[in-house]
């Protein structure tokens, strides 16, 4: 598999140098035009390695391709990865380099700026002693989230070009924008995508898979107050800021992200702004259990009703925006997807591990659009920051897992 090593390394480094950082707070599609730079690169590369039906949506910035089946009766399968990198750290002028045969020491990323990645701060480094790590110079993120996945998928595709005898069914490929800013692959054309099922590749820790995510909504609380001169305010003033504080204080004290883990849900107050006359609170609501999630939404409605009883009708309003729903109820209807995935991971010498993901994936939204889509981790570490790295051996292993998974779909 040394060939996979060189291919994934070269691809990861080349893709990392392309700035594809997405942006919050814009209605543009994609949110940044520079994501097209990688999209065009992938389009040309897919054509070069013989993938069929290659197409770039010039409006939505989604790249498609299909590897036709060479085995009769094989189930089709698809793979999806996102092209953008997170807004949390700079993605401009990324300078990737390789630490070969990592020895377990602290890593000097940038001598001039004294930027050091210490094992005391990042103990997961010690899991990769003897492996080869792609790192940054400490001034930018790397973009392994999710370019390590793209490198693995593209290397898999090239493998089938070079080995036409390897058995597989239809393999659909897609690369999407704006995952890091909540895009949720909303512009993926399911009719063009050539498989009724798929896997996203996104996440750290090689060998982990996810078939369950949070249910998620955003809540907006709006409070209307009455402002008068403070000297004559008694019995008249209705301070929207005070009412907002009262609303926030009614949230369960320990059902917040900083106090929860595992399958525990939470309320998270992400912003609070206002004046005496008008105040707004922005919250997110998360729970793995749909039943408990709906109870959480009802709880916010009860706080609203209680405050309106106290301060007057329509003083407080709350509205909800669905963000995503857990994929589990959809994935459970196609159990072979997880059976095959666990078998492929095991057959490649790794113990498969699953967790109820405390977040969402593009697969959450795609599953509820009719494309069952669990997630396979990509193997990167410390995503969204200057200390991100990708073990090359993890990308190689993911290529092996994908090839084995395709073989299982030939059953």
C-alpha positions, 0 to 999 in steps of 0.5 A: 500500500506504499502507493497509497501513501505517496498519493494521499500525502501528495494530495493532502499537501496540494489540497491544503495549499488551496484556501477554501475557507467558508464564511458566516453571515452571508447569503452568497452561494457558496459563501466564498468564491474561492471554494471554486478553486478546489472544485475546479481542481477536483473536477479536472482530476476526476476526469484525468483518473477516468471517473465518469459523469464528472460535473461541476455545478457552476452555481452551487459549487458541488462536484459530482462523479461516478465510477460505473459498476463492474460487478452485476448485482452489487449495491451502489454506494456513495461518498461525500466530503466537504471542500471548505475549511472552518472560519475559526483560524486562517486558511490563507497561505497554508504551509504544510510539512511532514514530520516523518517517524514522529518520536513523541516529542514536542513539535516546533511548528514555527521556530521564528515565532516560537510556536510549539505543539506540546504533548502536554497540551495535545496528548493524542500526539502520543498515539502516533509515535512512529507515524508521519504527520502532516502539520502546519507552520503554526500560523494557519489551520491545515484543512485536514477537515475535510481535505484528508477525506478528499485525498482518501476518496480521490486515491480510492477513485484512482485505484479503480482506474489503475485496477479495473479488475477490482470488483465494485458496484456503482460508486457515486462521489460528491464534494460540497461547499460550506459544511463548516458554516452550516451548509448541510450539503443542502445543494447536493442534487440527489437525482444526479448523485448516483447512489441511494445511500452514502457515507460522509467522511468527516471527523477525527480518530481513525476507525470511529463511525457515527450513526447518531447525531444531535437533534438541533434547533436554533431559538430566537427570543424577542422581548418588547419593553417600555422605556420612560424616563427613570425619574417617572418609571415606577409602574410604567417601565418594562425593562426588556433587558431585565426580562431577558435576564429572567428568561436566561435565569429560568434555563436549567443551570446544569443543562449547558454544554460546559456541564454535559457529555455523552448523550446529555442534551443542553440549552446554549445561550449564544448571544444576548443583546438589547436595550430597555425597549428591545432585547433578543436572545439567541439559543441553540437546543441539542438532544440525542433523544427526539422526545427529550428534544421536543420537551426542551422546545416546549420548555422554552415555550413555557418560560415565554408563557410565564413571562407573558402572564407576568408582564403582558401578552406578547411581551416575549415571543420565541421562534424556532429554526430547525437546523438538523435532526439525528440520522439514527432513525433513518440509518436504522432502516438500512442496517446493512450500511453499519454492518458493512462499515464495521466489517470493513473497518475490522477487516483493515485491522482496526477496532470499529468504535461508535459514538453518539456525535455531539453535533451534526454532520451533512449526513444528518440533513441528507439522511432526512432528505432521503439519502441515508448517510452515516459518517466515517471519520477521516483521521485528522486531529485538532481540527479548526486550529493552528495545531491541526495535523493529519497522520498520513497512515490514517489516510492510507488506512481510510483508502483501504477501508473504502476499498474493502467497503466497496467489496462488501457492497458486492455481496 
